[in-house]
Amino acid sequence: MSTVLRAIAAAIGWFAVILQYWLVITGDIGPDPINRTINFFSYFTILTNIIAAVAMTASVLAPGSFFDRPSVRTAIATYIIVVGVVYHMILRDLWNPQGWQWIADVSLHYVTPVLFALDWLLFVPKRGVAWTTALAALVYPLVYMGWTLWHGSWSGFYPYPFVNVSEIGLERTLINAGGMTVAFLVLCLVLIAFGRLIGRTA
């Protein structure tokens, strides 16, 4: 059952990322294809969906790999849940995607987060995940934030309004980044605690 779910999730994940990239590259608005590509891979949503798709693919093709470690799956679950929650609460009303863009949008922000969270809930052994996993899990979002600020400083491109230095200023951006960091930490700790609880009662 886990293999079937992971194969479906991997297929949907790769389809959504490739579809979104095709829509970006073939669109008639924005910079040249090279900078469009750089900007595309500057979205936390895109990077995290790729990580989730890689993890699901690895679980199917190479069981027992790095991506099957409970701590790694818990960290990725944290990232992809944040993707879904932030989009639903903050970003979804900022635009109205249609057609293929709607399909990509729903897949990236809803379908993949739900499938990965479901897989984590049902098939990942969670009882032994260390509390320190929550600190280790912060490396990725912190590196991402560093890239976002550096890339934006010379390109002028900021992928999300809450980190748009040119619009809200550096101080507000850093405050928002700090809040997001706390959110990642708290959510990961909640998942670890929940995993230990259901592991003990199962």
N, C-alpha and C positions, 0 to 999 in steps of 0.2 A: 504493500500500500504506500509506504513512504517513497519507494522508487518511482511509482506512478505520479504521485503528487509533485515530486521534485523534477521529473522529466517535463511535466506540463508547465510548471513554474519556470523552468529554464527556457523552454520554447517561447513562452509568452514574454519573458524578460528580454531575450535577445531580439525577438520580433519588435518589441516596443522601442528599444534603443536604436535599432537599425532604421525603423520607420521614422523616428524623430530626427535622426541624423539626415535622412533623405529629404525630409520636409525642410530642414534648415538649409541644406546645401542647394536645393532646387528653388527655394524662395527667392523672390525678387527684391527683398528689402534687407539691407544690412551691408556689412563689409565684404571684402573678397573672400573666396572659398577657404583660403588658408586661415584667415582671422575668424571666419565663421566656425571653422573646425576647432580652433583654440577656444573660442567662446563657448562652443558646445560642450567641450570637456571641462569647462570651468563651472558648470552647474553641479551642485552637490547632489541634486536629484539624479542626474545622468551617471555620475561616478558611482553613487551608491547602488543604483539599479544594475550597473555593470558588475559590481562586487557581488550583489545578490545572485545575479545570473551565473557568474563564475562559481560561486559556492554551490548552487543547485546542480550545475553541470558536473562539477567535481564529485559531488556525492553520488551521481549516477554512474559516471565513467571510472572514477577512482575512489571507491569507498574506503574510508579510513584515512583520507588525506588530511592535510592541514585544515582544510575548510570544514571537516567533520568534527573538529574539536569543539566540545560544548562551549568553551569560553569564547572561541571565535564566532560560533553561531549566535551566541548571546550578544556579542558586540554588534554583529551585523544586523541582528533583529532590532537592536536599539537604533541604529542609523536609519533603517528603512521605515521603522515606525515613526520616527521624527519626520521623515520625508512626507509621509501620508498626513500626519497631524498638522504640520505647519502649512502644508498646501491647503488642506480643508479649512483651517481656521483663519489663515491670513491671505493666501494668494489666489484662491479659486475665483473670487469675485473681481479680480483685476482684469480678466479677459473672458472671452466667450468663444472657445474653440469649436470648430465645426468640421464635419467630415472626418477625413483621416487624422487631422490634428486632434479631434475629440477622442478618437480611438487610442492614439498614442498617449494623450493626456490621462485618460482613465487608467490605461494599463500601467503607466509609470507611477502614478500617484495613489492608486487605489488597489488594483489587482495584485501587483507584485508585493506591496506591503502586507496585504491580507494573506496571501499565500505563504509568504515567508514566516509571518507571525504564526500562522496555523501550523506550519511544519515545525517551528520551534516548540510550540505548545505540545504537539502530539508525538513527535519523534526524536527530539533531542534530549539526552539524559542530562538533567540540569542540577541534580542535587549536589554535585561536587564542584560546581563553578565557584572559584575563589572570589572573595570580595574585591581583591586587588584588580580583578578584571575590569572593574568600572574605571579605574585610573588609567589602565593601559588602553582602554577603549577611547580615551580622549585624544590620543595621538593623532588619529586620522582627522577629526574635525578641527583640531588646532592647526595642523599642517595645512588643511584646506583653507582655513581663515587667513593664514599667512600668505598663501598663494593668491587668494582673492584680493587682499589689500595691495600686495606687490603688483599683481597684474593690472588691477584697476588704476594704480597710480600712474602708469605710463600709457595704458590703452584707453582709459576712461570708461571701460566696461565693468559694470558691477551686476552680477546675475540676479540679485534680489534687492528689493527696495530697503530692507532693514539693514543692509550693509553697503548702501550706496553713499560713499563718502562725499561725492560731489553734490548730493542732494541734502543729506542730513548732517554732514560734518563728521569729522573723525571721532570726536568725543562720543556722540550718540551712537556711532557705529561700534565703537569699542564697548560701550555699555550693552548694546544689543548682543554683541559677540559674547560678552561675559554671561549674559542671561542665558544664551543658547548653550554655553558650556556647562552651566549649572544644570540646565534641563537634560542634557545628555547624561551627565553624571547621575542625577536623581533617577532618571528612567532606567538606566542600566542597573543601578542598585535595586530598584523595584523589581526588575526582571530576575535578578539573582535571588532576591528574597522570595519571590513567588516560586521560582524554580525549586529552591530548597524546601519550601513548604509543601508543594505538591509532590515532590520527590519523597518526602518523609511520610506523607499520608497515603501514597499510592500503594 
